[in-house]
Each structure stands twice: as structure tokens, then as C-alpha cells.
Amino acid sequence: MAARLSLNAISKSYGAGDSRVTALTEITLSLHEGEFFAIQGSSGSGKSTLLNICGLIDHPSNGDLHLNDIAITQLNEQQRCMHRRKSIGFIFQHHQLIPAMTVYENIAYPLLLNNKPSRQVRHEVEQLLTKLNLTHRRKHLPRQLSGGEQQRVGIARALIKRPQLIIADEPSASLDHQHADAGLQLMRELNQTFAASFLIASHDPLVIAHCDRKLTLLDGHMDGHIDSHS
């Protein structure tokens, strides 16, 4: 199976001298095409830092990162931004929908940023609205939606540009068990339908149980080997 994302001895430090803080130390992993992969660890373990590096939001201090066999650590900021817009979608803990935009507009936004033709935007958005049972909510604002509906809009927005990698940060944290499980099953279904690889940071056992493999972080270090579910 091809590696969608690979990290080799990734480390990240902030500050200098006596105030220098090391957030990650020599993290090595490969995320395969279509894989559902979990990063678990307590608060402060380095999960968010690792997600930011994998999502090309932050840059490692040391080590190599490849996305689709492209050496990302050798690119400049503009080139990294281009790859992030093209290849990566994000699902946030609190959804981070744009309050003044309707459901339709929130989902369409990534395609508009990538200057896609209006006909393609309409087709792609309508397809996802139907698939995620949101057609009747198309003109609603985020504040008019339930938590589960907001999550589905966030998932749709992450998938609209057909990214090869989805980064999800604590996707179940703001939901009750029923809505969290429904959202995870939906992400799993879309993961299989679109062959997108999912990298999910969570400490929720429900989330971990849905994943193919997991990496545990402890104080910025890999805590043991990467585990697979049988």
C-alpha cells in the first residue's frame, strides 16, 4: 500500500536558550492511502503540534516530511500553502464554521478559494448536501444547526475538494456519544468512498476504536510502537 504521508525523525522546538521547549522528538510514521490513523495522548503530549506539521500549517525543526512523495520540508511557505490547499482537508474540534455564511456557502468555500468554476462548485456542493442529508439545511446559518449537523457541515467542507489527506482534531469532543459515533461512522464511510487518508488526534476510546492503527504520544515522544487493531 502506498504511503500518503511519511514522517522521518520529525522534531519540533520553540524558543531558544534557556527558554527552549521541545514539543516533539523524532517522530517517525507512515500513513497509507485510505487509512484511518489515530494519534492519542493526554493534553500537552504533542498531538496538536504533530497535526499542525502534518497539515503543513507548521514547519518541523528537524526531520523529513513527504506528502504524496513530495519532500515538503524542502519547499518554501508559498509552495507548502499550495499543497495544503490542494491536498489537505481539516475537521476541527468545534467545527469552526463561518458564522455569517450559510451551510451551502461554508461547504463551497474551499472550492471558491481554489478558483473552481461556479458550475463545478454547485455540482460538488449539491452532491455532498444530498449524501450527508443536509439539503434541507442549505440556507441555514451555523447557529441554527444542531451539534451533529454542524459536524456534518464541517466534514462536507473538509471533503469538498476531494483531498488526499484529512486532518481531524478531537472530532468527537463537542458531541454526545450518539452524535460522535454517527459522525465517526460517516467519516469512515467517506474515507472508504473517496479513498482519503484520515489522521485523527483524540483521547476518546470511541474514536480510537474506529481507527486502523494508532500512535501514542507521551511528552512529545512516541510511547512504544504503532499499534494495529486486529
Salt bridges, closest charged atoms under 4 A:
GLU35 OE2 - ARG213 NE 2.46
ASP58 OD1 - LYS12 NZ 3.28
GLU77 OE1 - ARG80 NH1 2.72
GLU124 OE1 - ARG162 NH2 3.21
GLU126 OE2 - ARG138 NH2 2.69
GLU149 OE2 - ARG137 NE 3.01
GLU170 OE2 - HIS203 ND1 3.13
ASP176 OD1 - HIS179 ND1 2.99
ASP181 OD1 - HIS210 NE2 3.18
GLU189 OE2 - LYS131 NZ 3.65
ASP212 OD1 - ARG188 NH2 2.38
